[in-house]
């Protein structure tokens, strides 16, 4: 079975999933964090840090980066269509 990969831009959130230390700031999310820690311990979930600037689906992109990303998906402009008319 392959683990589900979760990418987070908050490095503290990534640390909290791997290190079972009680923090005051986790008081309100304690049930959630225990659930995620359990899944990480069972290798069903893998939480990785990805800086915000690389989380393309949640951030607006500079035009060049957008065009590079779009071309990697093989998406064509409407003007490039092979249709006649």
Buried (B, 14 or more C-beta within 10 A) or exposed (E): EEEEEBBBBEEEBBEBBEEEEEEEEEEEBEEEBEEBBEBBEEEEBBBEEBEEEEEEEEEEBEEEEEEEEEEEEEEEEEEEEEEEE
